[in-house]
Amino acid sequence: MSFFGGGTDMPSFFNEHGGSVLSTTFDKYCYVNVRHLPPFFDYTTEVCYARTERVNSLDDIEHPLVRNAMKMLDMHELRITYEADLPARTGLGTSSSFAVGLLHAFHCLKGQYADKRKLADEAIHLERTLCNEAGGWQDQIAASFGGFNRINFTSDGYEVDRLIISPERKKKLNENLLLYFTGFTRLSAEIQQETNAHIKDKTVQLKEMLSLVDEAEKVLIGRTSDIDDFGRLLDETWKLKRQTGAKISTDSIDGLYAKAIKAGALGGKLLGAGGGGFLLFYVRPEDRESVMRAMNGLLHVPFEFENGGTKVVYYSPEGYDVSVSREKA
């Protein structure tokens, strides 16, 4: 869930101007199960996601992320299953979460330890280089590290700074945020590609969005700051983001946003690259019912911040050599 600085995490911008993103992870997950495929079938690899693929060659895997990840880490003869709490193409980093989780599972299956930075770096390389998908770096880093962070980007790479927010303040922020599914999904890479093509023309807006990261951080960590200013700053960054690409918003999304503001929301934004997905609003407690009435018809998604990032839920070492077993079979 990216609040501020989105767009400044793209190398075409931060290599020249620097970049920074303020974001958090929250309690909606993707689940990746990986194990070696027993040698009883007439295929050597099975991949289950929205569809099921059964192939005998890695080159025949149609899912580009799975195909390239398996080649990248030299993985063979696997059964991979993927499930998620949220739909794909909705702006909440599901693709990058899958990439990080898949790589984490691969390392685990190989008996290797991979720290959070290694997983983030590999996921960035996988999505941006091997799969040649347009976009920034923040989703892979957030999915790997987890928690409420400020991520700073320079031509030398990135640094992750955990934000120290008082528990009371963090709880209040969480309670004042409302998340809604618009029902529209889109390919993030297509929107990012269009945005990236005109990024030099949007330098002024991106620099302003970058400056708001500092202001938002001060609001969060300052014990005497008015936390409602966080919502007002969200409204500012959304107005700037809309200027960075023609596909960022739509008439329908603009209409929903206007209804929420009229009902009492102090600010909000469309999460992700734009074009659809989830709308996030900052709403004071006294205006919560009014905004929820205004958003009647959209799916409200309750959530809580989380701090863990990627993790192994279950691991059990396998007891036989799959390749040898398959040869005998």
N, C-alpha and C positions, 0 to 999 in steps of 0.2 A: 504494500500500500504506500505509494509514493505521494508525499504531500507537496514538496517544493523542490525545484531544480530540475524537473524532468526535461530532457532535451539537452541539458548541459553535460550529460553523461555519454554523449556521442563523441568518439575520437575526433571527428571532423571539427568539433567545437572546442573540446577541452585541450587538445594538443596545442592550440594557439592561445586560448583565453582562460584555461582552467575551468573546472566545473565542480559542482557540489550538489548533493541530493540529500534531502531529509525524508527518511522513510521508516516504516516499521513492518514487521511480519505479524500475522494474526492467525487465529486458531482455525484455519481452513487448510486442509492438507491434500497432497497427492501421495499415493502409495504405490511403490514399485516393488514387485516381487521377482527375484531372479534366481534361477537354479539351473543346473545342467540338465539337459534333456536326456532321459534314459534311452538306450539304443533299441527301442522296440518299435519304432515308427519308420515310415518311409520318407520322412523329412528330418532335417537336422536342427532346424531352428523354428520356434513358434513364438510369435509376438501377438499379444492380445491387448487391444486398446478399444477404440470405437468399432474396430473390425478385427478380424483374426487373419494373420499371415502365417503360412507354413511353407518354408522354403528349404532348399538344399545348398544354397549359395548365398553368402552375404550380399553379393551384388544384386540378388533378386528381391531383397527387402525393400519395400516401397517407402516405408517411413524413413525420411532422410536422417532424422536425428538418431534413430536406433541403428541404422546402417552405418553411419559414420562413427558413432560411439563404439560400436563393436570392432570396427576396423582400427580405430584409434588406440584401443587398449588390447587389441589382439584377442578378442573374445569369440568363442565358437561353441556350437552345440548347446544352445540355451533355450529355456522357456522363460519368457518375459511377460508379466502381466502388469497393467497400469490401470489404476482407478483414481478418481479425484472427487473432492467435495464440491468443486466448482466447475462449470463448463469451460471449455477451451475458448480462446479468442475473445476474452472478455476484459482484458486489461489488467488482470491481477497476477501476471507473471506465471501462469500455469505451465507454459512451455519451458521456461527457464527452471522452474521447480522440478519438472520432469527430468530435464537435462542433469541437474545437480544430483537428484535422487538416483538416477540411472547410473551415473558415474560412481557415486558412493557405493552402490550395490555391487558394481563390477569390481572395484578395489577390494571390497569386503570378500567377495567370492574368491578372489585371487590370494587372499590372506595378507593383503597390504593395508597399511594405515595411510590415509590421506587426510591431511588437516583441511580446515575450512578454506584457507587461501588457495591451496592446491586445487580443491574442487571448484572454487569460483573461477580460477584461471583456466582450468580445463573446460568448464562449461562455456566460458566466453569464447575460447578458441573453437570449440565444437560448433556453437551456433553461428558465430559471426564469420569464421574463416572456413571451416570444413563444410558447413551447410550454406554458407554465403547468404545468410539472412541479415537484412538491414536492421539496425537498432543500436541501442546503447548497452551499457555494461551493468546498470544498477540492479536489474532483476536477478541475474546470476549471483551477484555478491550478496544481496539481501537473502535469497533462498539458502545460501550456504551458511552465512554468519548468523542470521536470525536476530531478532530484537529491534529496539528503537535506536537508529544510528544516523550519524551524519557521515556520508561517504564523499571524500574529496578526491578529485581527479586532476592529474597533471600529465604532462608529456612523459613523465617518468613512471606513471602507473596510477595506483590508487591507495588510499588509506581509509580504514574504517574506524571511526571514533564513536564509541558507545555514548549515548546521551544520558547524563545523570539527572533524572527527573524524580522529584519526590513522589512516593507511592500515591499520596493523596491527589496530587496534581495530575499524575498519569491516569488515575482512575476517573477523575472528573473529565479529562479530555476524552477518554474512551466512552464515557456515558453521554457526552455531548455530540458524538458522531453517529450519523444515520447512513446506512449503506443500502442502496437500491439497485436491483437489476433492471436495466432498461429493456431487456428482451432482444436487443440488437447485438449481433456478434460480427466481428470483422477480422481480417488478417492484419495483425500488427505490422508485419514486415512491409506490407504494401503502403501503409500510411507512413511508416518510418522512412521508406524509400522516397516518397513524395516530399516529406519534410526535409530530409537530408539533402535532396537535390536543390532546395532553396535556402539552405541553412545560412549561407553567407549574406543573404538578403534579410535575414531575421536576427542578425547579431545584436541589434539594439534591444529587441524584446528579450532575447535569451540572457543578455547581461542584466537586464532588470529582474528577470526571474531568478537569476543567480544571487542578486543582492537580497532578495526576499528570504533566502535561506538563512542568512545572518539574523534578520529580524525575527523570523519564526523561532530560531534557536533561542534567542534572548527571551522571547515570550515563555517558552517551555521551561527553561532552567531558572528564570528569575522568579523567586518566591513571592515577590510583591507585584509582579506584572499581572495585568488583566488577561486571563487566559482566553477571554472572548476575542481578543485581538488575533488569536490564531485563526478564528473563523473569518474575520475581516480580511486577513492576509490571503486566505484561500481564495476569496472572491477576486482579489487583485491578481493572483497568479493565474487563475482560470481565464480572466479577461486577456492577459498577456499571451497565454498559451493558444487561445483561439486565433491569435494573429499570426501564428507560426506556420499554419498550413490550412488549405481550403477544406481538407478532409477531416480536420480535428473534430468539428462538431457538425450537427445537422439541425434542420428546423425543428424536428421533433425533440431533440435533446435540449435545444435552446428554450423551447416551450416548457419543458419539464423543469428546467433550472429556474426560469422566471417564476413559475408557480410556487416553487419551494421558497424562493426569496420573498415573494409577496406574502407567503404564509408565516414568515418569521425567521427563516434560516439566515444566518449572518454571512454565510459563504459556502462554497463547495467547489467541486471540480469533477470532471470525468476522469476516471482512472485509466492509466495506460496510454497508448499512443493516440487514442481518439477514435471517433467514428461510431462508437457504441460500447456496450459493456456495462460497467457499474458507475453509478453516480454516488458521490459521497457528499454529505452536507454536515456543516457544523450548526447545531441547533441548541439554544439555551433551554433548560428544563421547562420553563414556563411556555415555550412555543412548540414543544415536542408534539403534542396532540394535534395542533393546528397543521404542522408540516406533514404529519402522518396522514391526516385526512386529505390534504392536497395531493399526496402521492398515492392515494388509494387506487388500486389497480396494478401498481408495480409491486414486485416481490421485495419485501423488506428482509434483509439478511443480518441478523444479530451477530456480533463478533466480539472477541476480546483479544487484546494484544498478547503476543507470545514472544518468548526470548530464546528458544532453542535452536532454530534453524534446522538444517538437515541432521537426521540422526538415524541410527540403525535400531529398528524396533525389535527385530529378532534375527539371530544368527546361529546357524548350526553347521559345523564343518561336514562336508560330504565324505562318505566312507569308501568310495571306490574311484578308480581312474576311468572317467567316461570314455575317453578316446580308445583305451585298451579294450573296454567292454564292447564298444561298437565294432572294433576290428574283429573280435571273436564272434559277434553276432552275425 
